[in-house]
Amino acid sequence: MKIVSAHRKVMSILNITPDSFFAASRVEQGEAIRSRVEQMMREGADIIDIGGYSTRPGAADVAPEEERQRVLLGAEEVRGVSPDVTISIDTFRSEIAAAVLERFGNVIINDISGGERDQRMAEVVAYHAAPMVVMHSRGTPRTMQSLTAYGDVVEEVRDHLARRADILRAQGVGEIILDPGIGFAKTEEQNFALIASLERIASLGYPVLAGISRKSFMCRALDISPDDALEATTALHWACLERGASILRAHDTLAARQTIALYEKIYRL
């Protein structure tokens, strides 16, 4: 599966959880999931990223069986709406990745720990020849915001991602997408620094995913709530595209799709 082509892609967020930070993104029942997926498809989703475990700062743990049931339900509903759209599973647990890959084939595994929290993740991803999003983070959702001490945050995140990519490739993972982990174990200032220098991550030669949609760092900067952060998200999406992002992970599919379309028109891409 080749994820990134000449055109940049929208990864639409499907949260099958009761506690994701943006309340409007939460869906838990089959009918609501189908309706949300149908909307995503109408608005131009390339990838649908299914999460059954909220990773917002401070989020509670979710039992593996509960997460498995949530993401399998989501994947079933997505496939019922569209047999062709690319599915991504937002999980750091190899058992969840394996369950989805065995049932649905070659989907993307989007691991916030970059394969570090579960040492079997690389083996599972490599066995199924699946693409993998490798994100930078520290700690767990409950501890990450106390782990923000860096010298040069951009250089340290870049070096960490480069090392993880090398390790995972040596373990047989063929297609890797890098995510600097905006909002994960970073201060507001560090998040903006990473966006400002995203080209340093892109220079590693891998596709880069920007996961910034409606996050709290931009809300604090503007003194707004996530409900009011669509315009701010769109502005930062443009900044990420200018600095080399290949995938926008977004709550608002249509806005991200239009941002990419206009960016590619201006730069004749």
C-alpha positions as CSV (number, residue, x, y, z in Angstrom):
1,M,0.0,0.0,0.0
2,K,1.5,3.3,-1.1
3,I,0.0,6.0,1.2
4,V,1.5,9.2,-0.1
5,S,1.4,10.1,-3.8
6,A,2.0,13.4,-5.5
7,H,-1.2,14.8,-3.8
8,R,-1.4,15.4,-0.1
9,K,-4.0,13.5,1.8
10,V,-6.7,14.0,4.5
11,M,-6.7,11.6,7.4
12,S,-10.2,12.0,8.9
13,I,-10.5,11.3,12.7
14,L,-13.1,8.8,13.8
15,N,-13.1,8.7,17.6
16,I,-15.1,5.7,19.0
17,T,-14.6,6.9,22.5
18,P,-16.6,8.7,25.2
19,D,-13.8,11.1,26.2
20,S,-11.8,12.4,23.3
21,F,-10.9,16.1,23.8
22,F,-13.1,17.4,21.0
23,A,-16.6,16.3,22.1
24,A,-18.1,16.8,18.6
25,S,-15.8,14.1,17.2
26,R,-17.1,11.3,19.5
27,V,-19.3,8.6,18.1
28,E,-20.0,5.2,19.8
29,Q,-23.0,3.5,18.1
30,G,-23.2,1.9,14.7
31,E,-25.7,4.3,13.1
32,A,-23.8,7.4,14.3
33,I,-20.5,5.9,13.1
34,R,-22.0,5.2,9.7
35,S,-23.4,8.7,9.4
36,R,-20.1,10.2,10.3
37,V,-18.2,8.0,7.9
38,E,-20.6,8.9,5.1
39,Q,-20.0,12.6,5.8
40,M,-16.2,12.1,5.7
41,M,-16.5,10.3,2.4
42,R,-18.7,13.1,0.9
43,E,-16.2,15.7,2.1
44,G,-13.1,14.0,0.6
45,A,-11.5,11.8,3.2
46,D,-8.5,9.7,1.8
47,I,-7.9,7.9,5.1
48,I,-10.1,7.3,8.1
49,D,-8.2,7.0,11.3
50,I,-10.1,4.9,13.9
51,G,-9.4,5.4,17.6
52,G,-10.8,3.4,20.5
53,Y,-8.4,4.8,23.1
54,S,-8.3,8.5,23.9
55,T,-4.7,9.7,24.1
56,R,-5.5,13.3,25.2
57,P,-3.4,14.4,28.1
58,G,-4.8,13.0,31.3
59,A,-7.0,10.4,29.7
60,A,-7.8,7.2,31.6
61,D,-6.6,3.8,30.5
62,V,-8.8,1.6,28.4
63,A,-8.8,-2.2,28.7
64,P,-7.4,-4.0,25.6
65,E,-10.7,-5.9,25.0
66,E,-12.7,-2.7,25.1
67,E,-10.3,-1.0,22.7
68,R,-10.5,-4.0,20.4
69,Q,-14.3,-4.0,20.3
70,R,-14.4,-0.3,19.6
71,V,-11.9,-0.3,16.7
72,L,-13.3,-3.5,15.1
73,L,-16.8,-1.9,15.2
74,G,-15.4,1.2,13.6
75,A,-13.6,-0.7,10.9
76,E,-16.7,-2.8,10.1
77,E,-18.8,0.4,9.7
78,V,-16.2,2.1,7.6
79,R,-16.0,-0.9,5.3
80,G,-19.8,-1.1,5.1
81,V,-19.8,2.5,3.8
82,S,-16.7,2.3,1.6
83,P,-14.8,-0.9,0.6
84,D,-12.0,1.2,-0.9
85,V,-11.1,4.1,1.5
86,T,-7.9,3.5,3.4
87,I,-8.3,2.6,7.1
88,S,-5.9,3.6,9.8
89,I,-6.0,2.3,13.4
90,D,-4.8,4.6,16.1
91,T,-3.3,2.1,18.6
92,F,0.0,1.4,20.4
93,R,-1.1,-2.3,21.2
94,S,0.2,-5.0,18.9
95,E,-2.8,-7.2,19.8
96,I,-5.2,-4.6,18.5
97,A,-3.2,-4.0,15.4
98,A,-3.1,-7.8,14.7
99,A,-6.8,-8.2,15.2
100,V,-7.6,-5.5,12.7
101,L,-5.0,-6.6,10.2
102,E,-6.1,-10.2,10.3
103,R,-9.7,-9.2,9.6
104,F,-9.4,-6.3,7.2
105,G,-6.0,-6.7,5.5
106,N,-3.5,-4.0,4.9
107,V,-4.5,-1.0,7.0
108,I,-2.2,1.7,8.4
109,I,-1.1,1.3,12.0
110,N,-0.9,4.7,13.7
111,D,1.2,4.2,16.8
112,I,1.6,7.2,19.2
113,S,4.6,5.5,20.8
114,G,6.4,4.7,17.5
115,G,6.5,1.1,18.5
116,E,8.1,1.6,21.8
117,R,5.3,0.8,24.2
118,D,4.7,-2.6,22.7
119,Q,7.8,-4.4,21.5
120,R,5.7,-6.8,19.3
121,M,4.3,-3.9,17.2
122,A,7.1,-3.9,14.6
123,E,6.8,-7.7,14.2
124,V,3.0,-7.5,13.6
125,V,3.3,-4.6,11.2
126,A,6.2,-6.2,9.3
127,Y,4.4,-9.6,9.0
128,H,1.3,-7.9,7.4
129,A,3.4,-5.5,5.3
130,A,1.4,-2.6,6.7
131,P,2.4,1.0,6.7
132,M,3.1,2.5,10.1
133,V,2.8,6.1,11.5
134,V,5.7,6.6,13.9
135,M,5.0,9.4,16.3
136,H,7.2,11.1,18.9
137,S,5.9,11.2,22.4
138,R,7.0,10.6,26.0
139,G,5.4,8.7,28.8
140,T,1.6,8.0,28.8
141,P,-1.4,10.2,28.4
142,R,-1.4,10.7,32.2
143,T,2.3,11.6,32.5
144,M,3.2,13.2,29.1
145,Q,2.7,16.8,30.1
146,S,5.3,16.5,32.9
147,L,7.9,15.3,30.4
148,T,8.6,18.4,28.4
149,A,12.2,19.2,29.1
150,Y,14.2,19.5,25.9
151,G,17.3,21.4,24.8
152,D,16.4,21.9,21.1
153,V,13.0,20.4,20.8
154,V,13.1,20.2,17.0
155,E,16.5,18.6,16.8
156,E,15.6,16.1,19.6
157,V,12.3,15.1,18.0
158,R,14.0,14.8,14.6
159,D,16.8,12.6,16.0
160,H,14.4,10.4,17.9
161,L,12.2,9.9,14.8
162,A,15.2,9.1,12.6
163,R,16.4,6.5,15.1
164,R,13.0,4.9,15.4
165,A,12.6,4.8,11.6
166,D,16.0,3.1,11.3
167,I,15.2,0.5,14.0
168,L,11.8,-0.3,12.5
169,R,13.1,-0.6,9.0
170,A,15.7,-3.1,10.3
171,Q,12.8,-5.0,11.9
172,G,11.1,-5.3,8.5
173,V,8.6,-2.3,8.5
174,G,8.6,-1.2,4.9
175,E,6.5,2.0,4.7
176,I,7.0,4.6,7.5
177,I,5.2,7.9,8.0
178,L,6.7,10.3,10.6
179,D,4.6,12.4,13.1
180,P,6.4,14.9,15.4
181,G,3.7,14.4,18.0
182,I,2.3,17.9,18.3
183,G,0.6,18.2,21.7
184,F,2.3,15.1,23.1
185,A,4.8,15.9,25.8
186,K,5.4,19.4,24.5
187,T,4.6,22.8,25.8
188,E,2.7,25.4,23.8
189,E,5.9,27.1,22.7
190,Q,7.5,23.8,21.7
191,N,4.5,22.8,19.6
192,F,4.7,26.1,17.6
193,A,8.5,25.6,17.3
194,L,7.9,22.2,15.7
195,I,5.4,23.5,13.2
196,A,7.7,26.4,12.4
197,S,10.5,24.0,11.6
198,L,8.6,21.0,10.2
199,E,10.8,21.0,7.1
200,R,13.6,19.6,9.4
201,I,11.4,16.6,10.0
202,A,10.5,16.3,6.3
203,S,14.2,16.4,5.4
204,L,14.5,12.9,6.7
205,G,12.9,11.7,3.5
206,Y,9.7,10.1,4.9
207,P,6.1,11.4,4.5
208,V,5.2,13.6,7.4
209,L,1.8,13.6,9.1
210,A,0.6,16.8,10.8
211,G,-1.8,16.0,13.7
212,I,-2.8,19.5,15.0
213,S,-6.5,19.6,14.6
214,R,-8.3,21.7,17.3
215,K,-5.6,20.9,19.8
216,S,-5.3,22.8,23.1
217,F,-2.0,24.6,22.4
218,M,-3.7,26.7,19.7
219,C,-6.7,27.2,21.9
220,R,-4.6,28.5,24.8
221,A,-2.7,30.8,22.5
222,L,-6.0,32.4,21.2
223,D,-8.1,31.9,24.4
224,I,-10.7,29.9,22.6
225,S,-12.3,26.4,23.0
226,P,-11.8,23.4,20.6
227,D,-15.3,24.1,19.3
228,D,-14.1,27.5,18.0
229,A,-10.7,26.3,16.6
230,L,-11.6,25.5,13.0
231,E,-10.1,28.7,11.6
232,A,-7.0,28.3,13.7
233,T,-6.6,24.7,12.6
234,T,-6.9,25.7,9.0
235,A,-4.2,28.4,9.3
236,L,-1.8,26.0,10.9
237,H,-2.6,23.3,8.4
238,W,-1.5,25.7,5.7
239,A,1.7,26.3,7.6
240,C,2.3,22.6,7.8
241,L,1.8,22.1,4.1
242,E,4.3,24.8,3.3
243,R,6.8,23.0,5.5
244,G,6.4,19.6,3.9
245,A,3.5,17.8,5.5
246,S,2.0,15.1,3.3
247,I,-1.0,14.1,5.5
248,L,-3.3,16.3,7.5
249,R,-5.0,14.4,10.3
250,A,-8.2,16.4,10.8
251,H,-11.6,16.5,12.6
252,D,-13.0,18.7,9.8
253,T,-12.5,16.8,6.5
254,L,-13.9,19.4,4.2
255,A,-11.8,22.3,5.5
256,A,-8.7,20.1,5.3
257,R,-9.6,19.0,1.8
258,Q,-10.1,22.5,0.6
259,T,-6.9,23.7,2.2
260,I,-4.9,21.1,0.3
261,A,-6.7,21.8,-2.9
262,L,-6.0,25.5,-2.8
263,Y,-2.4,24.9,-1.7
264,E,-1.8,22.6,-4.7
265,K,-3.5,25.1,-7.0
266,I,-1.2,27.9,-5.9
267,Y,2.0,25.9,-6.1
268,R,0.8,24.0,-9.2
269,L,1.3,20.6,-7.7
